[in-house]
Amino acid sequence: MSLPQEFTPPKIKHIAIAGNIGAGKTTLTEKLSKHFGWEVHYESTEDNPYLSDFYNDMQRWSFNLQIYFLNSRYQQVLRILNGDKTVVQDRTIFEDAYIFAPNLHDMGLMSTRDFQNYFQLFKTMSSQVRPPDLLIYLRASIPTLVDHIQERGRDYEGNMSLDYLRRLNERYENWISGYKEGRLLIINADQYDFMHSLEDLGEVVNLVRGQLHGLF
């Protein structure tokens, strides 16, 4: 059994999915892309030259990693805005700047000098683009994040601490509570198993469809 294909009006160009490590962003990106016929822009993890080094030595590689992600996502947004297709993006440029980079700084894993340099660059870049037409935030508890991380079995994520995930979750909640850049849909990843349950996926698709209809 499969869900029917749908047509999305072309003026909706950019849907972005945000959420902590292991929240299910990539899975939902793939599911929505297949259902609505959207193009996908994934987060650069498999070909990221810094990620493995970062998890082995966060202090040494934090700035390099964040600059890589910032550049990658900025280029993605430019391609989306300059293109003529509807695109769903796995993670946003905002998450690096408001969650991951400041968290690394607060943990003493990125120097104040590097963080300030990074954030000024982010502000310059973000001023040149517009936010997504719809932001989907996947809210997930620590047990759900851990289950998903263990299920996908990436070696470089094996050293990740629960405290690190908790800190990120707190920052996500703070960021989302003040998000005023555009339309926002919050989906509880503890409640919907859209990876394994077609029924749950159908409910999530209905939630997304409802938000899209409000955009035109």
C-alpha positions as CSV (number, residue, x, y, z in Angstrom):
1,M,0.0,0.0,0.0
2,S,1.3,3.4,-0.9
3,L,0.1,7.0,-0.4
4,P,-1.1,8.8,-3.5
5,Q,1.1,11.4,-5.2
6,E,0.1,15.0,-4.8
7,F,0.8,18.3,-6.7
8,T,2.3,21.2,-4.8
9,P,1.8,24.7,-6.2
10,P,5.2,25.9,-7.7
11,K,5.3,29.1,-5.6
12,I,6.1,27.0,-2.5
13,K,9.8,26.5,-3.1
14,H,11.4,25.6,0.3
15,I,10.4,23.2,3.0
16,A,13.0,22.6,5.7
17,I,13.1,19.9,8.4
18,A,14.8,20.7,11.7
19,G,15.6,18.6,14.7
20,N,18.2,17.1,16.9
21,I,20.7,14.4,16.0
22,G,18.6,11.2,15.5
23,A,15.2,13.0,15.4
24,G,14.4,11.4,12.0
25,K,15.0,14.3,9.7
26,T,16.5,12.4,6.8
27,T,13.8,9.7,7.0
28,L,11.0,12.3,7.0
29,T,12.7,14.2,4.2
30,E,12.8,11.1,2.1
31,K,9.2,10.2,2.9
32,L,7.8,13.7,2.1
33,S,9.9,13.9,-1.0
34,K,8.5,10.7,-2.4
35,H,4.9,11.6,-1.4
36,F,4.8,15.2,-2.7
37,G,7.2,14.8,-5.5
38,W,9.7,17.3,-4.0
39,E,13.4,17.5,-4.7
40,V,15.7,16.7,-1.8
41,H,18.7,18.5,-0.4
42,Y,20.4,16.4,2.2
43,E,22.7,17.3,5.0
44,S,26.4,16.6,4.0
45,T,27.3,13.7,6.3
46,E,28.7,10.9,4.2
47,D,31.1,13.2,2.3
48,N,31.8,15.5,5.1
49,P,35.6,15.7,5.5
50,Y,35.5,16.9,9.2
51,L,32.7,14.9,10.9
52,S,34.7,11.9,11.9
53,D,37.6,14.0,13.2
54,F,35.2,16.2,15.1
55,Y,33.6,13.4,17.1
56,N,37.1,12.2,18.0
57,D,38.4,15.6,19.0
58,M,35.6,18.2,19.2
59,Q,37.8,21.1,20.4
60,R,40.2,20.8,17.6
61,W,37.7,20.4,14.8
62,S,34.6,22.3,15.9
63,F,35.3,25.5,14.0
64,N,36.2,23.7,10.8
65,L,33.1,21.6,11.0
66,Q,30.7,24.5,11.6
67,I,32.2,26.5,8.7
68,Y,31.8,23.5,6.4
69,F,28.2,23.1,7.4
70,L,27.5,26.9,7.1
71,N,29.0,27.0,3.6
72,S,27.2,23.8,2.5
73,R,23.8,25.0,3.7
74,Y,24.2,28.5,2.3
75,Q,24.9,27.0,-1.1
76,Q,21.9,24.8,-0.8
77,V,19.6,27.7,0.0
78,L,21.0,29.7,-2.9
79,R,20.3,26.8,-5.3
80,I,16.7,26.4,-3.9
81,L,15.9,30.1,-4.3
82,N,17.4,30.3,-7.8
83,G,15.8,27.1,-8.9
84,D,12.2,26.5,-10.1
85,K,11.4,23.3,-8.1
86,T,9.9,22.7,-4.7
87,V,12.7,21.4,-2.4
88,V,12.7,19.8,1.0
89,Q,15.9,20.4,2.9
90,D,17.4,18.2,5.6
91,R,18.4,20.6,8.4
92,T,18.6,24.4,8.1
93,I,21.2,27.1,8.2
94,F,19.7,28.4,11.4
95,E,20.4,25.3,13.4
96,D,24.2,25.6,13.0
97,A,24.2,29.2,14.2
98,Y,21.6,29.1,17.0
99,I,22.2,25.5,18.3
100,F,25.3,23.7,17.4
101,A,27.9,26.5,17.3
102,P,26.8,28.2,20.5
103,N,26.5,24.9,22.3
104,L,30.1,24.1,21.3
105,H,31.2,27.5,22.6
106,D,29.4,27.1,25.9
107,M,31.0,23.6,26.4
108,G,34.4,25.1,25.9
109,L,34.8,23.3,22.6
110,M,35.0,26.4,20.5
111,S,36.9,29.5,21.4
112,T,35.1,32.9,21.8
113,R,37.2,34.3,19.0
114,D,36.2,31.5,16.6
115,F,32.5,31.6,17.6
116,Q,32.3,35.4,17.1
117,N,34.0,35.0,13.7
118,Y,31.6,32.2,12.8
119,F,28.5,34.1,13.9
120,Q,29.4,37.3,12.0
121,L,29.8,35.2,8.9
122,F,26.4,33.5,9.5
123,K,24.7,36.9,9.9
124,T,26.2,38.1,6.6
125,M,25.1,35.0,4.8
126,S,21.7,34.7,6.2
127,S,20.9,38.4,5.3
128,Q,21.3,37.4,1.7
129,V,18.7,34.6,1.7
130,R,15.1,34.2,3.0
131,P,13.8,31.6,5.5
132,P,11.9,28.5,4.3
133,D,8.3,28.7,3.3
134,L,7.6,26.0,5.9
135,L,9.8,24.9,8.8
136,I,9.0,21.4,10.2
137,Y,10.5,20.8,13.6
138,L,10.8,17.2,14.8
139,R,10.6,17.2,18.6
140,A,12.1,14.1,20.1
141,S,13.0,12.9,23.6
142,I,16.4,11.7,24.5
143,P,15.3,8.0,24.5
144,T,13.9,8.4,21.0
145,L,17.1,10.1,19.8
146,V,19.2,7.3,21.3
147,D,17.1,4.6,19.7
148,H,17.4,6.2,16.3
149,I,21.1,6.8,16.6
150,Q,21.7,3.2,17.7
151,E,19.5,1.9,14.9
152,R,21.4,3.6,12.1
153,G,24.8,2.6,13.7
154,R,27.1,5.3,12.5
155,D,30.6,4.7,14.0
156,Y,31.4,8.3,14.5
157,E,28.3,8.9,16.6
158,G,29.3,6.2,19.1
159,N,31.2,8.6,21.4
160,M,28.3,11.0,21.7
161,S,27.2,11.6,25.3
162,L,23.7,11.9,26.6
163,D,24.6,15.3,28.1
164,Y,25.5,16.5,24.6
165,L,22.1,15.5,23.3
166,R,20.3,17.1,26.2
167,R,22.1,20.4,25.7
168,L,21.1,20.4,22.1
169,N,17.5,19.5,22.9
170,E,17.3,22.5,25.3
171,R,18.7,24.8,22.6
172,Y,16.3,23.5,20.0
173,E,13.3,24.2,22.3
174,N,14.6,27.7,23.0
175,W,15.1,28.4,19.3
176,I,11.7,27.1,18.3
177,S,9.9,28.9,21.0
178,G,11.1,32.2,19.6
179,Y,10.9,31.3,15.9
180,K,9.2,34.1,14.0
181,E,10.8,33.7,10.6
182,G,7.8,32.0,8.9
183,R,5.3,29.2,9.1
184,L,6.2,26.5,11.6
185,L,4.9,22.9,12.1
186,I,6.0,20.9,15.2
187,I,5.8,17.1,14.9
188,N,6.3,14.9,17.9
189,A,8.7,12.2,16.8
190,D,7.9,10.2,20.0
191,Q,4.3,10.0,18.9
192,Y,4.7,9.3,15.2
193,D,6.8,6.4,13.9
194,F,6.8,7.5,10.3
195,M,9.7,5.3,9.5
196,H,7.9,2.0,10.2
197,S,4.2,2.8,10.3
198,L,2.3,3.8,7.2
199,E,-0.6,5.0,9.3
200,D,1.7,7.3,11.3
201,L,3.3,8.6,8.1
202,G,-0.2,9.3,6.7
203,E,-1.0,11.4,9.8
204,V,2.2,13.4,9.4
205,V,1.5,13.9,5.7
206,N,-1.9,15.3,6.6
207,L,-0.3,17.7,9.1
208,V,2.1,18.9,6.4
209,R,-0.6,19.2,3.8
210,G,-2.7,21.3,6.2
211,Q,0.2,23.7,6.6
212,L,0.9,23.9,2.8
213,H,-2.7,24.8,2.1
214,G,-2.3,27.7,4.4
215,L,0.5,29.0,2.3
216,F,-1.7,29.7,-0.8
